[in-house]
Amino acid sequence: MSDEELEALRRKRLLELQRRLLEEERRAQIQQELEAQRRLVLQRILTPEARRRLTTLRMVKPEFVTQLENQLIQLAQRGAIKIPITDEQLKRLLSKLSTYKREVRIRRI
């Protein structure tokens, strides 16, 4: 390969890396905006005490809390729940959800 061909390959590779970096930055920015909107909606539908409870629970079960928040947002958007959700209402909901835990059994063959 000649020096010109190598330089052309380097430029092409650099442009590709720059394009990927810009795409990643755009994705991160969109993700941050979505998370900010999500926090605003949760502030509207949850009392401060209920938000604190979810924050505490998130330390132990982050996936569960994310799913619960998504469901609460959907219910609030449809008007299916009374807003704001108090800490007592959230505790009752959490206790109902904990009774539906799946039992995991390991069988040896």
C-alpha positions in Angstrom: 0.0 0.0 0.0 1.2 3.5 -0.8 1.3 6.3 1.7 -1.7 7.9 0.1 -3.8 4.8 0.4 -2.8 4.4 4.1 -3.7 8.1 4.7 -7.0 7.7 3.0 -7.8 4.6 5.2 -6.8 6.6 8.3 -9.1 9.5 7.4 -11.9 7.1 6.7 -11.4 5.3 10.0 -11.3 8.7 11.8 -14.5 9.9 10.2 -16.2 6.6 11.2 -15.1 7.0 14.8 -16.2 10.6 14.9 -19.6 9.6 13.5 -20.0 6.8 16.1 -19.1 9.3 18.9 -21.7 11.8 17.7 -24.3 9.0 17.6 -23.5 7.9 21.1 -23.6 11.5 22.4 -27.0 11.9 20.8 -28.3 8.7 22.3 -27.0 9.7 25.8 -28.7 13.1 25.5 -32.0 11.6 24.4 -31.8 9.2 27.3 -31.1 12.0 29.8 -34.1 14.0 28.4 -36.4 10.9 28.8 -35.2 10.3 32.3 -35.9 14.0 33.2 -39.4 13.7 31.8 -39.9 10.5 33.7 -38.8 12.2 37.0 -41.2 15.1 36.4 -44.1 12.8 35.8 -43.3 10.8 39.0 -43.1 14.0 41.0 -46.6 14.8 39.8 -48.1 11.4 40.6 -46.3 10.5 43.8 -46.1 12.4 47.1 -42.6 13.1 48.4 -42.9 10.3 51.0 -43.8 7.8 48.3 -40.9 8.9 46.1 -38.5 8.4 49.0 -39.9 4.9 49.6 -39.3 4.0 46.0 -35.8 5.5 46.1 -35.0 3.4 49.1 -36.5 0.3 47.5 -34.5 1.0 44.3 -31.3 0.3 46.2 -32.4 -3.3 46.7 -34.6 -4.0 43.7 -33.8 -1.5 40.9 -35.5 -3.5 38.1 -38.6 -4.0 40.2 -38.9 -0.3 41.0 -38.4 0.7 37.3 -41.2 -1.6 36.3 -43.4 -0.4 39.0 -42.8 3.3 38.1 -43.6 2.5 34.5 -46.9 0.9 35.5 -47.8 3.8 37.8 -47.0 6.3 35.0 -49.2 4.3 32.6 -52.1 4.1 35.1 -51.9 7.8 35.8 -51.9 8.7 32.1 -55.0 6.6 31.6 -56.7 8.1 34.7 -56.9 4.7 36.3 -55.5 5.8 39.7 -56.1 8.7 42.0 -53.3 11.3 41.9 -51.2 11.9 44.0 -50.3 8.4 45.3 -49.5 8.6 49.0 -47.0 6.6 50.9 -49.8 4.5 52.4 -51.3 3.7 49.1 -47.9 2.7 47.8 -47.2 0.5 50.8 -50.5 -1.3 50.2 -49.7 -1.7 46.5 -46.2 -3.1 47.4 -47.6 -5.5 49.9 -50.1 -6.8 47.3 -47.3 -7.2 44.8 -45.1 -9.1 47.2 -47.8 -11.7 47.8 -47.5 -12.6 44.1 -43.9 -13.6 44.3 -43.0 -16.6 42.2 -41.7 -19.6 44.0 -38.5 -21.0 42.5 -37.9 -24.7 43.0 -34.8 -26.6 41.9 -35.4 -30.2 41.1 -32.5 -32.6 40.8 -32.7 -35.2 38.1 
